[in-house]
């Protein structure tokens, strides 16, 4: 096995509520969020209309082990919707 040097990295305090993007703002179900980091996606894509997919440009994000709908992905940022029913104080990946 080899270490993957291209593994995605999320910035410290890199989960932001798009309604108030200040660091450490609470995020709840039904929120639009941005995840800031590096190597988050190999390509930049954005959904302009219609349903948001759980995979965009070969990129997926998960909350509480469940895929989340993605609006935009890129190397340093992705935007997603926190689904209703996501448990409080859950982990992202």
WOFENLIN-V806706 format. One record per residue. RES is the residue in three letters. SS is DSSP state (H for helix, E for strand, C for the rest). OMEGA is omega in whole degrees, 0 to 359 (999 if undefined). Layout:
res/ss/omega
RES/SS/OMEGA
RES/SS/OMEGA
This chain:
res/ss/omega
UNK/C/177
UNK/C/176
UNK/C/178
UNK/C/180
UNK/C/182
UNK/C/181
UNK/C/178
UNK/C/178
UNK/E/177
UNK/E/179
UNK/E/172
UNK/E/186
UNK/E/184
UNK/E/175
UNK/E/185
UNK/E/173
UNK/E/183
UNK/C/176
UNK/C/177
UNK/E/188
UNK/C/177
UNK/C/178
UNK/C/176
UNK/C/172
UNK/C/181
UNK/C/178
UNK/C/179
UNK/C/178
UNK/C/183
UNK/C/180
UNK/C/168
UNK/E/184
UNK/E/170
UNK/E/174
UNK/E/182
UNK/E/180
UNK/E/178
UNK/E/181
UNK/C/181
UNK/C/178
UNK/C/180
UNK/C/183
UNK/C/177
UNK/C/179
UNK/E/178
UNK/E/175
UNK/C/182
UNK/C/180
UNK/C/180
UNK/C/181
UNK/C/177
UNK/C/181
UNK/C/175
UNK/C/174
UNK/C/181
UNK/E/182
UNK/C/180
UNK/C/181
UNK/E/176
UNK/C/174
UNK/C/184
UNK/E/170
UNK/E/181
UNK/C/177
UNK/C/181
UNK/E/178
UNK/E/179
UNK/C/177
UNK/C/182
UNK/E/175
UNK/E/183
UNK/E/174
UNK/E/176
UNK/C/182
UNK/C/187
UNK/C/185
UNK/E/166
UNK/E/178
UNK/E/185
UNK/E/177
UNK/E/177
UNK/C/185
UNK/C/173
UNK/C/181
UNK/C/175
UNK/C/182
UNK/C/176
UNK/C/177
UNK/C/182
UNK/C/180
UNK/C/174
UNK/E/176
UNK/C/999
